[in-house]
Structure formats: structure tokens, C-alpha cells
């Protein structure tokens, strides 16, 4: 049971990250490599610039029901701002140009944080009550792990309902399938793209909250490892496929935890190599991804 909860918890992080990347790719065909830096920025928005090892936490004065929306708004706001200032200028450019622009934006965000906070990790006490263990089916699980899994499932159901039941969600799905045709039918491009960036940024901020609460530290590169695995999950799930991204995220999390458990002690430092080897095998047999996006399927 402990292994199962660990797999679900890690898979939740990868699924949220892959979902944020897939949302942007669906409407803009953009692989946003600045997504990991949005994760870091969202949490650093809670800190005053400090040269000390222990940061001054603005969040300590906020109750949790104000803290969580504040962090989510930071991520959504930064993502929307990046779309308005940067990516809107590249809509007619080829995907490689947009990808390079996202790399550049990520470095700008990272060095802006470096200028304010230095490269040293900062200690942060974020929702400390969530570190208390609870017993479920014989396994002692940190409460944060349980909340992470439950929150991820709730987000997935809410996002599914949003995409299928609301007009804005239908417009976003139509834009992901055929953006040109959607615009011809009256879908407002700016509104759909900004909505996708806002959702993606909020998902990045949620990952930042979980990571900061789990580790008790924040670092300007804290989103890099999650971003890498989330991008891999997006690819093997099927670029542009939201269900595929979520499924692949959970599968990657499960593979990482299971290999950490079953591999011999001497081989555990090379766990990621085995995970990436499995990814290569998946792509050899399913190059289109586990669940191909409808917009990429050939029409006759």
C-alpha cells in the first residue's frame, strides 16, 4: 500500500505538469519550456527578497484559504502575461521559433529570481500541519500525500467537466482540434489562448505548492525535474492529448516508484536510466503516443 500511494503521489505531480503542457500545445502547438520556471516563480512570490538562508515568508500571515488562491493566481497571472508580451508575437512563426522563445523566457524568469533571491535554497514553512502521518489500510501516509492525490483527482474531474460542459471549454477543445476552423466559426483566438495559459499557469502553481510543502525548501530550479518528466509524459501520452498526458504522467510516476523499490541497491542510482529506456520502448511501438490527439489523426 505504501508503494501504491507513493506511485499515485508522484504520478499526480507528473500528471498535473503534463496537463499544463498539453493545454498549451493543444491550442498553439507550442511546447512551453518555461513551464518549470513558472512553478518556481509561483512559490517565490510568497517570499520577500532575503540573503539569509531562511526566507521571510509573506505567506505566514495568510490563512490557507487565502494562501492557495494567491499562489494559483501568481502562476496564472505570469502565464497570461508571458502570452501577451512574448508568445502573441510568435503565433505565425514556426514551432521551432516558439520553442526557442519559451527557452529564452524560462531563462529570463530564472535569472530574475536569481537576481532577487540568490541561488541558495530557501527554507519555508508552508502548511506544516500537512506533514502529519495518517494510517490508511495499514500504511502510514503523510497527510499531504493523501491530499495531493485527492486534489489531483478533483482537478482532473473539474477540468473534464469544464472542457465538456461549458462554452469556453468547448471552444478550447475545438481550437485544439482545428484552430483555423474554430476561428472561422467564431471562436475568439485571444480569449481561448489566454484561458489555456491561465489554466496551465494555475496547474504549475499547484505543483509548486505541493513541492514546497513536501520539501520545506524553495529553489529557483525546483520545477526543472518535474518539467522534464512532464514533457516526457506529454510526448508518450500523445502530443495535444489531455487524457494521454494524464495517463502517461501516472504511468511514469508508477514506473519510477516501482523501479526504486524492486531494483537492487547498487542499481537504484540509475533508476531514471531504466525509466527513460522504457519510454524509448513505448515510442518505438507507439510513436503517436498512447492516446493520439484527435487533431493529429489523418482525415480522409
BALOBA-1460 file (C-alpha; in Angstrom, 3 decimals):
// residues 300
<rec num="1" residu="x" x="0.000" y="0.000" z="0.000"/>
<rec num="2" residu="x" x="2.876" y="2.363" z="0.740"/>
<rec num="3" residu="x" x="4.298" y="1.794" z="-2.743"/>
<rec num="4" residu="x" x="0.865" y="2.375" z="-4.283"/>
<rec num="5" residu="x" x="0.389" y="5.709" z="-2.506"/>
<rec num="6" residu="x" x="3.932" y="6.797" z="-3.369"/>
<rec num="7" residu="x" x="3.291" y="5.971" z="-7.027"/>
<rec num="8" residu="x" x="-0.016" y="7.848" z="-7.070"/>
<rec num="9" residu="x" x="1.511" y="10.862" z="-5.328"/>
<rec num="10" residu="x" x="4.475" y="11.158" z="-7.704"/>
<rec num="11" residu="x" x="2.254" y="10.367" z="-10.687"/>
<rec num="12" residu="x" x="-0.061" y="13.200" z="-9.616"/>
<rec num="13" residu="x" x="2.759" y="15.733" z="-9.922"/>
<rec num="14" residu="x" x="3.748" y="14.455" z="-13.357"/>
<rec num="15" residu="x" x="0.103" y="14.350" z="-14.481"/>
<rec num="16" residu="x" x="-0.527" y="17.961" z="-13.424"/>
<rec num="17" residu="x" x="2.653" y="19.085" z="-15.176"/>
<rec num="18" residu="x" x="1.880" y="17.151" z="-18.361"/>
<rec num="19" residu="x" x="-1.674" y="18.503" z="-18.379"/>
<rec num="20" residu="x" x="-0.398" y="22.077" z="-18.227"/>
<rec num="21" residu="x" x="1.994" y="21.480" z="-21.131"/>
<rec num="22" residu="x" x="-0.650" y="19.647" z="-23.184"/>
<rec num="23" residu="x" x="-3.159" y="22.500" z="-22.771"/>
<rec num="24" residu="x" x="-0.760" y="24.996" z="-24.365"/>
<rec num="25" residu="x" x="0.347" y="22.591" z="-27.087"/>
<rec num="26" residu="x" x="-3.266" y="21.851" z="-27.955"/>
<rec num="27" residu="x" x="-4.166" y="25.430" z="-28.831"/>
<rec num="28" residu="x" x="-0.804" y="26.835" z="-30.012"/>
<rec num="29" residu="x" x="1.332" y="23.808" z="-30.979"/>
<rec num="30" residu="x" x="3.847" y="25.244" z="-28.512"/>
<rec num="31" residu="x" x="5.983" y="23.137" z="-26.166"/>
<rec num="32" residu="x" x="6.366" y="25.683" z="-23.366"/>
<rec num="33" residu="x" x="9.737" y="25.009" z="-21.741"/>
<rec num="34" residu="x" x="9.209" y="27.988" z="-19.423"/>
<rec num="35" residu="x" x="6.568" y="25.935" z="-17.590"/>
<rec num="36" residu="x" x="9.081" y="24.712" z="-14.994"/>
<rec num="37" residu="x" x="10.164" y="28.282" z="-14.193"/>
<rec num="38" residu="x" x="6.524" y="29.270" z="-13.663"/>
<rec num="39" residu="x" x="6.449" y="26.589" z="-10.947"/>
<rec num="40" residu="x" x="9.378" y="28.256" z="-9.179"/>
<rec num="41" residu="x" x="8.101" y="31.807" z="-9.657"/>
<rec num="42" residu="x" x="4.696" y="30.983" z="-8.163"/>
<rec num="43" residu="x" x="6.243" y="29.961" z="-4.838"/>
<rec num="44" residu="x" x="8.903" y="32.667" z="-4.756"/>
<rec num="45" residu="x" x="6.035" y="35.139" z="-4.985"/>
<rec num="46" residu="x" x="5.408" y="34.279" z="-1.316"/>
<rec num="47" residu="x" x="8.880" y="35.408" z="-0.229"/>
<rec num="48" residu="x" x="10.429" y="38.779" z="0.370"/>
<rec num="49" residu="x" x="13.934" y="39.098" z="-1.123"/>
<rec num="50" residu="x" x="16.357" y="37.910" z="1.534"/>
<rec num="51" residu="x" x="20.034" y="36.977" z="1.615"/>
<rec num="52" residu="x" x="19.569" y="34.771" z="4.656"/>
<rec num="53" residu="x" x="19.281" y="31.010" z="4.458"/>
<rec num="54" residu="x" x="15.794" y="31.311" z="5.939"/>
<rec num="55" residu="x" x="13.478" y="33.392" z="3.824"/>
<rec num="56" residu="x" x="10.981" y="35.878" z="5.177"/>
<rec num="57" residu="x" x="7.642" y="34.299" z="4.398"/>
<rec num="58" residu="x" x="4.809" y="36.610" z="3.464"/>
<rec num="59" residu="x" x="2.548" y="33.545" z="3.446"/>
<rec num="60" residu="x" x="2.936" y="33.085" z="7.198"/>
<rec num="61" residu="x" x="0.398" y="35.843" z="7.694"/>
<rec num="62" residu="x" x="-2.157" y="34.271" z="5.360"/>
<rec num="63" residu="x" x="-4.633" y="31.509" z="6.209"/>
<rec num="64" residu="x" x="-4.639" y="28.524" z="3.872"/>
<rec num="65" residu="x" x="-7.881" y="29.548" z="2.136"/>
<rec num="66" residu="x" x="-6.180" y="32.790" z="1.011"/>
<rec num="67" residu="x" x="-2.700" y="31.322" z="0.539"/>
<rec num="68" residu="x" x="-3.706" y="28.708" z="-2.052"/>
<rec num="69" residu="x" x="-5.696" y="31.113" z="-4.319"/>
<rec num="70" residu="x" x="-2.858" y="33.647" z="-4.044"/>
<rec num="71" residu="x" x="-0.270" y="31.142" z="-5.322"/>
<rec num="72" residu="x" x="-2.591" y="29.877" z="-8.082"/>
<rec num="73" residu="x" x="-3.230" y="33.469" z="-9.170"/>
<rec num="74" residu="x" x="0.539" y="34.110" z="-9.289"/>
<rec num="75" residu="x" x="1.051" y="31.209" z="-11.677"/>
<rec num="76" residu="x" x="-1.964" y="32.064" z="-13.837"/>
<rec num="77" residu="x" x="-1.024" y="35.748" z="-13.960"/>
<rec num="78" residu="x" x="2.571" y="35.091" z="-15.002"/>
<rec num="79" residu="x" x="1.478" y="32.672" z="-17.725"/>
<rec num="80" residu="x" x="-1.095" y="35.094" z="-19.151"/>
<rec num="81" residu="x" x="1.464" y="37.903" z="-19.032"/>
<rec num="82" residu="x" x="4.001" y="35.765" z="-20.906"/>
<rec num="83" residu="x" x="1.395" y="35.042" z="-23.591"/>
<rec num="84" residu="x" x="0.554" y="38.732" z="-24.042"/>
<rec num="85" residu="x" x="4.133" y="40.007" z="-24.035"/>
<rec num="86" residu="x" x="6.028" y="37.159" z="-25.719"/>
<rec num="87" residu="x" x="4.078" y="34.363" z="-27.388"/>
<rec num="88" residu="x" x="1.414" y="36.518" z="-29.046"/>
<rec num="89" residu="x" x="4.160" y="37.940" z="-31.271"/>
<rec num="90" residu="x" x="5.102" y="34.443" z="-32.471"/>
<rec num="91" residu="x" x="1.712" y="32.994" z="-33.372"/>
<rec num="92" residu="x" x="2.525" y="32.929" z="-37.081"/>
<rec num="93" residu="x" x="6.063" y="31.660" z="-36.523"/>
<rec num="94" residu="x" x="7.049" y="28.033" z="-36.913"/>
<rec num="95" residu="x" x="7.001" y="25.775" z="-33.816"/>
<rec num="96" residu="x" x="10.807" y="25.748" z="-33.524"/>
<rec num="97" residu="x" x="10.873" y="29.549" z="-33.184"/>
<rec num="98" residu="x" x="8.197" y="29.465" z="-30.482"/>
<rec num="99" residu="x" x="10.053" y="26.716" z="-28.633"/>
<rec num="100" residu="x" x="13.279" y="28.773" z="-28.622"/>
<rec num="101" residu="x" x="11.276" y="31.770" z="-27.372"/>
<rec num="102" residu="x" x="9.963" y="29.635" z="-24.495"/>
<rec num="103" residu="x" x="13.545" y="28.620" z="-23.606"/>
<rec num="104" residu="x" x="14.553" y="32.290" z="-23.560"/>
<rec num="105" residu="x" x="11.559" y="33.243" z="-21.428"/>
<rec num="106" residu="x" x="12.396" y="30.491" z="-18.950"/>
<rec num="107" residu="x" x="15.943" y="31.833" z="-18.556"/>
<rec num="108" residu="x" x="14.617" y="35.380" z="-18.075"/>
<rec num="109" residu="x" x="12.309" y="34.218" z="-15.266"/>
<rec num="110" residu="x" x="15.062" y="32.118" z="-13.681"/>
<rec num="111" residu="x" x="17.664" y="34.904" z="-13.687"/>
<rec num="112" residu="x" x="15.107" y="37.394" z="-12.418"/>
<rec num="113" residu="x" x="14.583" y="35.125" z="-9.404"/>
<rec num="114" residu="x" x="18.361" y="34.688" z="-9.109"/>
<rec num="115" residu="x" x="18.805" y="38.461" z="-9.017"/>
<rec num="116" residu="x" x="16.256" y="38.833" z="-6.216"/>
<rec num="117" residu="x" x="16.857" y="35.747" z="-4.085"/>
<rec num="118" residu="x" x="20.336" y="34.335" z="-4.973"/>
<rec num="119" residu="x" x="20.912" y="30.692" z="-5.914"/>
<rec num="120" residu="x" x="20.797" y="29.271" z="-2.382"/>
<rec num="121" residu="x" x="17.692" y="27.245" z="-1.455"/>
<rec num="122" residu="x" x="15.342" y="28.978" z="0.986"/>
<rec num="123" residu="x" x="13.653" y="27.319" z="3.926"/>
<rec num="124" residu="x" x="9.916" y="27.781" z="4.035"/>
<rec num="125" residu="x" x="7.255" y="26.534" z="6.411"/>
<rec num="126" residu="x" x="4.213" y="26.019" z="4.240"/>
<rec num="127" residu="x" x="1.131" y="24.314" z="5.685"/>
<rec num="128" residu="x" x="3.184" y="22.339" z="8.278"/>
<rec num="129" residu="x" x="0.109" y="20.529" z="9.606"/>
<rec num="130" residu="x" x="0.015" y="18.507" z="6.380"/>
<rec num="131" residu="x" x="3.209" y="16.647" z="7.304"/>
<rec num="132" residu="x" x="1.381" y="14.636" z="9.975"/>
<rec num="133" residu="x" x="1.043" y="10.930" z="9.070"/>
<rec num="134" residu="x" x="-2.299" y="9.165" z="8.795"/>
<rec num="135" residu="x" x="-2.889" y="5.423" z="8.682"/>
<rec num="136" residu="x" x="-4.750" y="4.037" z="5.663"/>
<rec num="137" residu="x" x="-5.128" y="0.295" z="5.105"/>
<rec num="138" residu="x" x="-2.098" y="-0.451" z="7.250"/>
<rec num="139" residu="x" x="0.206" y="2.106" z="5.629"/>
<rec num="140" residu="x" x="1.325" y="5.317" z="7.363"/>
<rec num="141" residu="x" x="0.969" y="8.058" z="4.758"/>
<rec num="142" residu="x" x="1.749" y="11.790" z="5.186"/>
<rec num="143" residu="x" x="-1.482" y="13.753" z="5.059"/>
<rec num="144" residu="x" x="-0.021" y="15.908" z="2.280"/>
<rec num="145" residu="x" x="0.377" y="12.817" z="0.090"/>
<rec num="146" residu="x" x="-3.283" y="11.914" z="0.543"/>
<rec num="147" residu="x" x="-4.360" y="15.489" z="-0.193"/>
<rec num="148" residu="x" x="-2.114" y="15.607" z="-3.279"/>
<rec num="149" residu="x" x="-3.758" y="12.502" z="-4.743"/>
<rec num="150" residu="x" x="-7.282" y="13.663" z="-3.855"/>
<rec num="151" residu="x" x="-6.672" y="17.195" z="-5.157"/>
<rec num="152" residu="x" x="-5.256" y="15.896" z="-8.437"/>
<rec num="153" residu="x" x="-8.264" y="13.645" z="-8.993"/>
<rec num="154" residu="x" x="-10.604" y="16.545" z="-8.139"/>
<rec num="155" residu="x" x="-8.757" y="18.855" z="-10.551"/>
<rec num="156" residu="x" x="-8.961" y="16.282" z="-13.331"/>
<rec num="157" residu="x" x="-12.713" y="15.793" z="-12.854"/>
<rec num="158" residu="x" x="-13.302" y="19.558" z="-12.625"/>
<rec num="159" residu="x" x="-11.234" y="20.226" z="-15.749"/>
<rec num="160" residu="x" x="-13.040" y="17.454" z="-17.621"/>
<rec num="161" residu="x" x="-16.405" y="18.956" z="-16.683"/>
<rec num="162" residu="x" x="-15.155" y="22.418" z="-17.657"/>
<rec num="163" residu="x" x="-13.968" y="21.258" z="-21.080"/>
<rec num="164" residu="x" x="-17.121" y="19.264" z="-21.843"/>
<rec num="165" residu="x" x="-19.903" y="21.252" z="-20.176"/>
<rec num="166" residu="x" x="-19.029" y="24.927" z="-20.656"/>
<rec num="167" residu="x" x="-18.981" y="27.029" z="-23.802"/>
<rec num="168" residu="x" x="-15.437" y="28.202" z="-23.107"/>
<rec num="169" residu="x" x="-14.310" y="24.594" z="-22.659"/>
<rec num="170" residu="x" x="-15.934" y="23.570" z="-25.934"/>
<rec num="171" residu="x" x="-14.203" y="26.460" z="-27.712"/>
<rec num="172" residu="x" x="-10.870" y="25.356" z="-26.235"/>
<rec num="173" residu="x" x="-11.394" y="21.767" z="-27.396"/>
<rec num="174" residu="x" x="-12.401" y="22.970" z="-30.863"/>
<rec num="175" residu="x" x="-9.295" y="25.160" z="-31.063"/>
<rec num="176" residu="x" x="-7.121" y="22.225" z="-30.031"/>
<rec num="177" residu="x" x="-8.580" y="20.061" z="-32.811"/>
<rec num="178" residu="x" x="-8.543" y="22.603" z="-35.648"/>
<rec num="179" residu="x" x="-7.643" y="26.146" z="-34.641"/>
<rec num="180" residu="x" x="-8.184" y="27.703" z="-38.078"/>
<rec num="181" residu="x" x="-11.655" y="26.216" z="-38.479"/>
<rec num="182" residu="x" x="-12.589" y="27.191" z="-34.915"/>
<rec num="183" residu="x" x="-11.702" y="30.816" z="-35.634"/>
<rec num="184" residu="x" x="-13.780" y="30.736" z="-38.836"/>
<rec num="185" residu="x" x="-16.747" y="29.530" z="-36.767"/>
<rec num="186" residu="x" x="-16.491" y="32.462" z="-34.362"/>
<rec num="187" residu="x" x="-14.136" y="31.269" z="-31.640"/>
<rec num="188" residu="x" x="-12.142" y="34.205" z="-30.278"/>
<rec num="189" residu="x" x="-8.500" y="33.235" z="-30.509"/>
<rec num="190" residu="x" x="-7.149" y="35.616" z="-27.864"/>
<rec num="191" residu="x" x="-9.689" y="34.536" z="-25.257"/>
<rec num="192" residu="x" x="-9.112" y="30.813" z="-25.811"/>
<rec num="193" residu="x" x="-5.322" y="31.088" z="-25.764"/>
<rec num="194" residu="x" x="-5.290" y="33.292" z="-22.675"/>
<rec num="195" residu="x" x="-7.620" y="30.856" z="-20.944"/>
<rec num="196" residu="x" x="-5.311" y="27.951" z="-21.786"/>
<rec num="197" residu="x" x="-2.303" y="29.857" z="-20.434"/>
<rec num="198" residu="x" x="-4.177" y="30.786" z="-17.251"/>
<rec num="199" residu="x" x="-5.139" y="27.149" z="-16.597"/>
<rec num="200" residu="x" x="-1.613" y="25.979" z="-17.372"/>
<rec num="201" residu="x" x="-0.100" y="28.552" z="-15.011"/>
<rec num="202" residu="x" x="-2.504" y="27.641" z="-12.212"/>
<rec num="203" residu="x" x="-1.563" y="23.952" z="-12.605"/>
<rec num="204" residu="x" x="2.131" y="24.910" z="-12.434"/>
<rec num="205" residu="x" x="1.478" y="26.881" z="-9.243"/>
<rec num="206" residu="x" x="-0.322" y="23.879" z="-7.726"/>
<rec num="207" residu="x" x="2.793" y="21.770" z="-8.372"/>
<rec num="208" residu="x" x="4.926" y="24.442" z="-6.704"/>
<rec num="209" residu="x" x="2.697" y="24.405" z="-3.631"/>
<rec num="210" residu="x" x="2.952" y="20.630" z="-3.338"/>
<rec num="211" residu="x" x="6.739" y="20.593" z="-3.789"/>
<rec num="212" residu="x" x="7.310" y="23.385" z="-1.263"/>
<rec num="213" residu="x" x="5.048" y="21.727" z="1.309"/>
<rec num="214" residu="x" x="6.748" y="18.349" z="0.793"/>
<rec num="215" residu="x" x="10.372" y="19.505" z="0.985"/>
<rec num="216" residu="x" x="10.184" y="22.637" z="3.165"/>
<rec num="217" residu="x" x="12.531" y="24.443" z="0.759"/>
<rec num="218" residu="x" x="12.233" y="26.502" z="-2.407"/>
<rec num="219" residu="x" x="14.857" y="26.760" z="-5.120"/>
<rec num="220" residu="x" x="14.984" y="28.639" z="-8.408"/>
<rec num="221" residu="x" x="15.339" y="25.329" z="-10.267"/>
<rec num="222" residu="x" x="12.754" y="23.383" z="-8.272"/>
<rec num="223" residu="x" x="10.482" y="22.973" z="-11.301"/>
<rec num="224" residu="x" x="13.148" y="21.666" z="-13.695"/>
<rec num="225" residu="x" x="12.924" y="17.951" z="-12.845"/>
<rec num="226" residu="x" x="9.118" y="17.948" z="-12.842"/>
<rec num="227" residu="x" x="9.103" y="19.845" z="-16.145"/>
<rec num="228" residu="x" x="11.363" y="17.239" z="-17.773"/>
<rec num="229" residu="x" x="9.221" y="14.293" z="-16.688"/>
<rec num="230" residu="x" x="6.015" y="16.168" z="-17.521"/>
<rec num="231" residu="x" x="7.301" y="16.862" z="-21.044"/>
<rec num="232" residu="x" x="8.164" y="13.187" z="-21.493"/>
<rec num="233" residu="x" x="4.677" y="12.263" z="-20.251"/>
<rec num="234" residu="x" x="3.158" y="14.692" z="-22.771"/>
<rec num="235" residu="x" x="5.093" y="13.064" z="-25.612"/>
<rec num="236" residu="x" x="4.378" y="9.423" z="-24.756"/>
<rec num="237" residu="x" x="0.775" y="10.259" z="-23.919"/>
<rec num="238" residu="x" x="0.269" y="11.825" z="-27.359"/>
<rec num="239" residu="x" x="1.095" y="15.481" z="-28.028"/>
<rec num="240" residu="x" x="-2.056" y="17.544" z="-27.597"/>
<rec num="241" residu="x" x="-3.999" y="14.714" z="-25.936"/>
<rec num="242" residu="x" x="-5.128" y="15.714" z="-22.437"/>
<rec num="243" residu="x" x="-6.205" y="12.187" z="-21.374"/>
<rec num="244" residu="x" x="-2.965" y="10.781" z="-22.773"/>
<rec num="245" residu="x" x="-0.878" y="13.316" z="-20.838"/>
<rec num="246" residu="x" x="-2.608" y="12.440" z="-17.561"/>
<rec num="247" residu="x" x="-2.348" y="8.690" z="-18.153"/>
<rec num="248" residu="x" x="1.336" y="8.909" z="-19.081"/>
<rec num="249" residu="x" x="2.057" y="11.087" z="-16.047"/>
<rec num="250" residu="x" x="0.635" y="8.494" z="-13.673"/>
<rec num="251" residu="x" x="2.421" y="5.683" z="-15.515"/>
<rec num="252" residu="x" x="5.780" y="7.488" z="-15.268"/>
<rec num="253" residu="x" x="5.260" y="8.098" z="-11.567"/>
<rec num="254" residu="x" x="4.366" y="4.445" z="-11.020"/>
<rec num="255" residu="x" x="7.383" y="3.258" z="-13.040"/>
<rec num="256" residu="x" x="9.765" y="5.484" z="-11.047"/>
<rec num="257" residu="x" x="8.468" y="4.290" z="-7.676"/>
<rec num="258" residu="x" x="8.285" y="0.622" z="-8.643"/>
<rec num="259" residu="x" x="11.823" y="0.627" z="-10.032"/>
<rec num="260" residu="x" x="13.092" y="2.352" z="-6.904"/>
<rec num="261" residu="x" x="11.513" y="-0.494" z="-4.922"/>
<rec num="262" residu="x" x="12.438" y="-3.559" z="-6.984"/>
<rec num="263" residu="x" x="15.880" y="-2.650" z="-8.317"/>
<rec num="264" residu="x" x="18.938" y="-3.893" z="-6.397"/>
<rec num="265" residu="x" x="20.501" y="-1.289" z="-4.125"/>
<rec num="266" residu="x" x="23.526" y="-0.866" z="-6.413"/>
<rec num="267" residu="x" x="21.267" y="-0.192" z="-9.416"/>
<rec num="268" residu="x" x="18.917" y="2.318" z="-7.761"/>
<rec num="269" residu="x" x="21.063" y="5.382" z="-8.584"/>
<rec num="270" residu="x" x="20.419" y="4.504" z="-12.248"/>
<rec num="271" residu="x" x="16.648" y="4.312" z="-11.856"/>
<rec num="272" residu="x" x="15.975" y="7.180" z="-14.261"/>
<rec num="273" residu="x" x="18.004" y="5.430" z="-16.969"/>
<rec num="274" residu="x" x="15.688" y="2.424" z="-16.731"/>
<rec num="275" residu="x" x="12.629" y="4.717" z="-16.826"/>
<rec num="276" residu="x" x="13.892" y="6.513" z="-19.940"/>
<rec num="277" residu="x" x="14.701" y="3.157" z="-21.528"/>
<rec num="278" residu="x" x="11.064" y="2.143" z="-21.008"/>
<rec num="279" residu="x" x="9.998" y="5.451" z="-22.587"/>
<rec num="280" residu="x" x="12.082" y="4.648" z="-25.691"/>
<rec num="281" residu="x" x="10.390" y="1.255" z="-25.989"/>
<rec num="282" residu="x" x="6.939" y="2.870" z="-25.756"/>
<rec num="283" residu="x" x="7.801" y="5.366" z="-28.502"/>
<rec num="284" residu="x" x="9.208" y="2.633" z="-30.751"/>
<rec num="285" residu="x" x="5.925" y="0.740" z="-30.690"/>
<rec num="286" residu="x" x="3.573" y="3.768" z="-30.272"/>
<rec num="287" residu="x" x="5.304" y="6.780" z="-31.898"/>
<rec num="288" residu="x" x="1.987" y="8.663" z="-31.991"/>
<rec num="289" residu="x" x="1.629" y="8.277" z="-28.221"/>
<rec num="290" residu="x" x="-0.641" y="6.192" z="-26.031"/>
<rec num="291" residu="x" x="-3.731" y="8.251" z="-26.935"/>
<rec num="292" residu="x" x="-3.325" y="10.241" z="-30.146"/>
<rec num="293" residu="x" x="-4.966" y="13.663" z="-30.139"/>
<rec num="294" residu="x" x="-7.963" y="13.940" z="-32.461"/>
<rec num="295" residu="x" x="-6.439" y="16.942" z="-34.175"/>
<rec num="296" residu="x" x="-3.429" y="14.873" z="-35.266"/>
<rec num="297" residu="x" x="-5.401" y="11.966" z="-36.753"/>
<rec num="298" residu="x" x="-5.449" y="11.696" z="-40.507"/>
<rec num="299" residu="x" x="-8.744" y="12.673" z="-42.149"/>
<rec num="300" residu="x" x="-9.994" y="11.038" z="-45.341"/>
